């Protein structure tokens, strides 16, 4: 399944929804949305990953790029990560630099 990526800026948060498979062929699409989110100068990046079925190492590289591009002051939330994708994230230790949550409600986390 091809990757679908949508970006929405809500207040000071960038919301990116990922649907499908994130591999070497589709990683540039994700990277483009990360760059757009960084240009918006948000203070939070929220990745909705409930429908992301697969993530290859190219996807991890884009996540690392996101962490670097957004800067340390930007919190990154990964919402609803499926078990197979979560294994990839935890094996690399990337879970230590993001917030993994089952659901996302900005009002419960704090102001965006």
N, C-alpha and C positions, 0 to 999 in steps of 0.2 A: 504494500500500500504506500502510495506517495505521501510525503509530508505536507501537511497544511499548517501554516503559521499565521496567526493574527496578532496584531499589536493594538492595544488600546491604552491611551493615557487617561488615567482617572486621578484627578487632583495632582498630587506629586508622586503617583505610582505608575509604573509601566506594567501592564498586564499582558503577558504573552501566552497564548494558548497553542499547544503543540498537539497535533492529531496525526497519527500514522507512525511512520518509521523514520528515525533520524540516523542517516548513514552518511557516507562520504559524498554521495551525490546530492543530498538534500541539505547538508550542513551549511553551505553558503547562504541559503535562504534564511536559516535561523540566525546566522551571523549578521546579515543585513538588518534584521529586526532588532538585534542587540545594539547595533550601531545607532539605529534610529532612537532607541530608548535612551542611550547614553547622551545623545545630542539634546534630548528633551530635559536633561538635567533633573531627573527624578531622584527621590531619596529612598525609593523602594522598587525592587524588581520582583514581580510575582509571576512565576512560571506555572501555568495550569497544565499538569501532565497526566491527568486522569486517562486520557485517550492516546497517550504515547505508548505504542506497543513494543518498540524496540529502539535501543540507542547503541550505536557503534562507538568506537574510540573517537571518531571524528566529532561526534556530539559532545563527548567529554572535553575535547579541545575547545569547542565553542563555549562550553560552560566556563572553562578556565579563562578564556578570552573575556567573557562577560564579567567575571570576578575582577579581572585586571582593568578592563575598560570602565566599569562602573565605579571602581574605587572602593576603598575600605569603609567609607562612610555610608555606602548604600547597602541596605539589607536585602538579601536575596532569599525569597521563599520559593520552595518547590512544593506544589500542592498535589496530593493524590498520586504520588509516584507508584507505578505498578511494581510488583515484586521483582520481575526480571530486570527492569531498569534500575531499581534500587540496589540490586546486587552489584551492578556495574559501578554505580556511584560510590557505594561503601567500600568496594575492593580497592578503589583508588584513593580513598580517604577524603574525597571531595565533600562528603557529608559534614565534615568538620567546619566548613566555611560557609554553610548555608543553613537555613531553617527548613526542616522537613516537617510538613504538616499534612493532616488528612483533609482538612477543609480550610478555607480562608474567609475570614470576616474581618475587614479592616477595623471595624469598631471594637473588636475584641483584642486586637493586637496593639492598637494605638492609632493616633491620627496619622493619616497618610501624608 
